[in-house]
C-alpha cells in the first residue's frame, strides 16, 4: 500500500461517525496526514456494531473518500474498538531468574506470564502494558534489563476486548475487503493523539466523549493505570433535548449543535429560539435557558460518573496534570468549564498533535481516535512492527512491549 509501504491508516468506527485517516511516515519519522474521510454512522450503537450492512457501507464510503484525497489505495487498517467491550485489568506476576542478570528474554517471559494469568475464552488480549517491574525487594523499576537479582516481577495493565465484539469487527472489515493490521482500544488511540509525555508522567485522566460512550484512560509515571467506559455520550444529550422540548431527534441534534452550551451561565436569560414540535406541530419559541438547563444536567452527570470511576480506583489524587477531554461531544462550548467544576482541577481540550499535512482538517477532537490510530501505525512501522493481527505469539508480545517502552521512556 503506497510507495515504499510508508502509509498507515486509522479507522474509527464511532456511534456518531465513521472516519478514516491516512498518514504517510516521512523520512524523518513524522506522520503527515494526506487523506481523510468521514460519514455518519448508522450501524454502531454505544460502541457496538448492531447493523453490519450499514457499517460496511459507511466504511466503503469513508475509505473511498480518503483514498481520493490521498491519491492512494487502502488495503489494511489500524482499527479502534471501544465501549463496554474493552476492559483493563491490573495484574502482577513474579518468576525466578535463570541467571542473575535480567535479559530481554526474561522480560518477554514475565510479560507472557501476565498474559497467561488473564487469558479467558470470553476475552482476547489486545495489549499488555507494563506499569513497573520488581527485582527482588526493589520495586517501581521502569526498565530492569541489565539489573541483577533472583526474582523478576511485573505489574501490568492488560487490555482485553470481548471475543464477539472482535469477531463482529473482523466480519465487517472482511466484507469491506480490508485487512486488519491491529485492533487498538479506542481510549489508548485517543490518548496517543492528544496527551503529552509530561502529562502521562505527572498523572492525567483522558475522557474521550463520543456519541454513545465516554472512554476513560488514566496515566501516571508514564504508564497506563486504568481503562474504562461509560455508556453515556453526546447522543444522550440529544435524546434529553428531544424529550424535554417535545421535538424530533433531528431537530434536537440541530439545536444542540447550534445553540448548545454545557453551562447555563453562558446563556443570556432573555434569549428565545424557535423549536419545531412533534408530529408536524407548529414552531414554538422556547427559552434558551431551558435548553441550557437540560444540557447542563446531563453533562454534569457524565462528569460526575467519570469522577466516581476514577475515585473508586484510588487514582484521583494522582492526577497532577488534571483532565483532558476530547471526542466529538467535547467541542460544545463550556465543556471544559463544566468538567473543572466537577473535578475541581484544571481541564483542557485535547486536539490531535504530533502530525503535519492536513492538520486544518483533523485539528479537532472528533478526529482524536482516527489520528491516534494512524500514530499507532507510525510507531509500529518505525519499530518494524508491521504485521497482521493473526500473527501473534510470544515474540509478538515482546515486540509490542518494547515499542511501548521506547515510546513512553525515551
HELIX and SHEET records of a PDB file:
HELIX    1   1 UNK A    3  UNK A    5  5                                   3    
HELIX    2   2 UNK A   52  UNK A   70  1                                  19    
HELIX    3   3 UNK A   83  UNK A   85  5                                   3    
HELIX    4   4 UNK A  104  UNK A  118  1                                  15    
HELIX    5   5 UNK A  163  UNK A  175  1                                  13    
HELIX    6   6 UNK A  186  UNK A  194  1                                   9    
HELIX    7   7 UNK A  197  UNK A  202  1                                   6    
HELIX    8   8 UNK A  234  UNK A  245  1                                  12    
HELIX    9   9 UNK A  249  UNK A  259  1                                  11    
HELIX   10  10 UNK A  264  UNK A  266  5                                   3    
HELIX   11  11 UNK A  278  UNK A  280  5                                   3    
HELIX   12  12 UNK A  288  UNK A  312  1                                  25    
HELIX   13  13 UNK A  316  UNK A  318  5                                   3    
HELIX   14  14 UNK A  328  UNK A  331  5                                   4    
HELIX   15  15 UNK A  335  UNK A  343  1                                   9    
HELIX   16  16 UNK A  359  UNK A  362  1                                   4    
HELIX   17  17 UNK A  365  UNK A  367  5                                   3    
HELIX   18  18 UNK A  368  UNK A  382  1                                  15    
HELIX   19  19 UNK A  394  UNK A  409  1                                  16    
SHEET    1   A 6 UNK A 179  UNK A 185  0                                        
SHEET    2   A 6 UNK A  76  UNK A  81  1                                        
SHEET    3   A 6 UNK A   7  UNK A  13  1                                        
SHEET    4   A 6 UNK A  17  UNK A  25 -1                                        
SHEET    5   A 6 UNK A  31  UNK A  40 -1                                        
SHEET    6   A 6 UNK A 355  UNK A 357  1                                        
SHEET    1   B 2 UNK A  44  UNK A  45  0                                        
SHEET    2   B 2 UNK A  48  UNK A  49 -1                                        
SHEET    1   C 4 UNK A  86  UNK A  96  0                                        
SHEET    2   C 4 UNK A 151  UNK A 162 -1                                        
SHEET    3   C 4 UNK A 123  UNK A 135 -1                                        
SHEET    4   C 4 UNK A 138  UNK A 141 -1                                        
SHEET    1   D 5 UNK A 223  UNK A 230  0                                        
SHEET    2   D 5 UNK A 214  UNK A 220 -1                                        
SHEET    3   D 5 UNK A 204  UNK A 209 -1                                        
SHEET    4   D 5 UNK A 323  UNK A 326  1                                        
SHEET    5   D 5 UNK A 347  UNK A 349  1                                        
SHEET    1   E 2 UNK A 272  UNK A 275  0                                        
SHEET    2   E 2 UNK A 284  UNK A 287 -1                                        
END                                                                             
